[in-house]
Amino acid sequence: MNDLVIDVFEFCRLKDRREGKTEVTDLTRLAGEVIGDSGVVSWVLQGGSDSAGHPRLVLDISGIVKLSCQRCLGSLDFVITSSAKLVIAKDEEEADRIDEVLADDDVDVIVGTKTLLITDLIEDEALLSIPLSVKHDVCPKSGIAALDAAKKPSAFAALKDLKR
């Protein structure tokens, strides 16, 4: 069986732990959001239970991906760092019940399965950590900023000089 597929209930019961690095190219949806093929997401997944005894996963991810600056359209290195606490429910009804009881925005409740693909969790968390609009603090002279800087004087400016 693939090391990236787990029985989430057994994983939590055994308080198992997995860690690794996944290439951005192996995360199809994330690859569609980044520039180029470079980038690695490091991750640690820890199983256990919460204070009420519900199965729980804690996923920590980190990495650097290249995104497009929305201001200059140039390449921008974006640091992904995120931690997710996921309480596992057996079905949707139990998930709704647990979510009402927890009332904690820092904890998400998901329905568990016996064949959970860890890369799906990693990719979801990475996508959630990327802002909708990312910009350089100060854009370098590239992309549109370089075009603006390289603009020739207006032809009308030359005519203005001839008028004198």
C-alpha distance (Angstrom), angle and dihedral (degrees) to the residues before:
residue distance angle dihedral
M1 . . .
N2 3.79 . .
D3 3.83 114.2 .
L4 3.80 88.8 -133.5
V5 3.82 94.1 59.3
I6 3.80 115.6 78.3
D7 3.78 139.9 176.3
V8 3.79 93.4 -122.8
F9 3.81 95.0 -155.5
E10 3.81 92.9 51.3
F11 3.81 91.0 42.7
C12 3.81 90.5 55.5
R13 3.81 94.3 42.0
L14 3.81 91.0 53.6
K15 3.82 91.4 42.9
D16 3.78 86.2 -128.1
R17 3.79 123.2 -177.8
R18 3.79 131.3 -154.2
E19 3.76 130.4 178.1
G20 3.74 136.5 176.0
K21 3.76 149.7 126.0
T22 3.78 124.3 -89.9
E23 3.80 124.8 -163.8
V24 3.80 114.5 -123.5
T25 3.81 88.0 -127.2
D26 3.83 88.2 64.3
L27 3.82 90.0 57.4
T28 3.80 101.1 70.3
R29 3.81 99.5 -170.5
L30 3.81 92.7 45.3
A31 3.82 90.8 46.7
G32 3.81 87.8 58.3
E33 3.81 90.6 58.5
V34 3.81 99.2 48.2
I35 3.80 135.3 69.1
G36 3.79 117.2 -111.4
D37 3.76 130.5 -11.2
S38 3.78 99.9 -78.4
G39 3.77 125.0 104.0
V40 3.77 139.0 88.3
V41 3.77 129.5 -149.0
S42 3.81 115.3 -149.2
W43 3.79 115.2 -155.4
V44 3.79 144.6 -179.1
L45 3.81 122.1 -163.6
Q46 3.80 118.6 -167.4
G47 3.80 124.8 -174.3
G48 3.79 126.2 -153.0
S49 3.77 140.2 109.1
D50 3.78 136.6 -80.9
S51 3.81 126.1 -120.3
A52 3.82 90.7 -85.3
G53 3.81 92.2 52.7
H54 3.81 97.1 -106.1
P55 3.82 115.3 143.7
R56 3.80 109.1 -100.6
L57 3.79 137.5 -171.0
V58 3.78 125.1 -159.4
L59 3.81 114.6 -159.9
D60 3.80 122.1 -171.0
I61 3.80 118.9 -174.0
S62 3.79 134.1 179.6
G63 3.77 137.1 169.1
I64 3.77 146.7 118.3
V65 3.78 123.3 -99.6
K66 3.80 131.9 177.2
L67 3.79 115.4 -116.8
S68 3.78 133.0 176.3
C69 3.81 115.8 -102.7
Q70 3.80 108.1 -125.3
R71 3.81 91.6 -145.3
C72 3.82 104.4 48.3
L73 3.84 99.7 11.0
G74 3.79 88.9 -129.3
S75 3.78 126.1 133.4
L76 3.79 117.6 -80.1
D77 3.79 127.3 -169.6
F78 3.80 106.8 -133.8
V79 3.79 121.2 -166.0
I80 3.79 113.9 -140.0
T81 3.78 115.1 -155.8
S82 3.74 120.8 158.7
S83 3.77 142.4 148.4
A84 3.79 124.2 -158.7
K85 3.79 129.6 -167.9
L86 3.79 111.0 -157.1
V87 3.79 123.1 -173.0
I88 3.79 111.1 -156.9
A89 3.81 122.8 -135.3
K90 3.81 128.6 -171.1
D91 3.82 94.5 -132.0
E92 3.82 142.9 -6.8
E93 3.81 94.2 -87.0
E94 3.78 92.2 53.8
A95 3.81 89.9 45.1
D96 3.81 90.9 55.3
R97 3.82 91.4 47.5
I98 3.81 93.3 49.0
D99 3.80 92.0 45.7
E100 3.82 91.0 54.0
V101 3.80 92.3 49.0
L102 3.80 95.2 45.6
A103 3.81 97.0 47.9
D104 3.82 87.2 -178.8
D105 3.80 118.8 136.3
D106 3.82 90.8 -160.8
V107 3.82 92.0 63.2
D108 3.79 124.7 65.7
V109 3.79 122.8 -159.3
I110 3.80 117.1 -143.4
V111 3.77 134.0 175.5
G112 3.80 109.6 -108.0
T113 3.76 128.6 -138.9
K114 3.78 138.4 -168.8
T115 3.81 90.4 -118.7
L116 3.80 106.4 46.0
L117 3.79 114.3 163.6
I118 3.81 107.5 -139.7
T119 3.81 91.9 -153.1
D120 3.82 89.2 62.7
L121 3.81 89.5 59.4
I122 3.81 91.6 45.0
E123 3.79 92.5 49.6
D124 3.82 93.5 46.3
E125 3.80 91.7 51.1
A126 3.82 92.9 45.8
L127 3.81 91.8 50.6
L128 3.80 91.6 48.3
S129 3.80 90.9 52.5
I130 3.82 94.2 56.3
P131 3.81 113.5 89.6
L132 3.80 119.7 -129.3
S133 3.79 92.6 -120.1
V134 3.79 119.0 29.0
K135 3.81 123.0 -175.5
H136 3.78 138.5 175.2
D137 3.79 114.1 -106.5
V138 3.80 85.4 -127.9
C139 3.78 116.2 7.7
P140 3.80 117.2 -129.6
K141 3.80 119.4 -126.6
S142 3.78 95.3 -88.6
G143 3.77 137.7 101.0
I144 3.81 113.3 11.6
A145 3.82 92.1 -9.1
A146 3.82 89.5 60.1
L147 3.81 91.1 48.6
D148 3.80 90.9 51.7
A149 3.80 91.2 49.8
A150 3.81 92.1 48.3
K151 3.82 95.5 50.4
K152 3.79 114.5 130.5
P153 3.76 119.1 -127.7
S154 3.77 114.1 -87.3
A155 3.80 117.5 -92.3
F156 3.79 87.1 -129.9
A157 3.79 89.6 59.7
A158 3.82 87.9 59.6
L159 3.83 90.4 49.8
K160 3.79 89.6 51.6
D161 3.80 88.9 58.5
L162 3.84 91.3 50.1
K163 3.80 91.2 53.7
R164 3.80 91.6 67.5
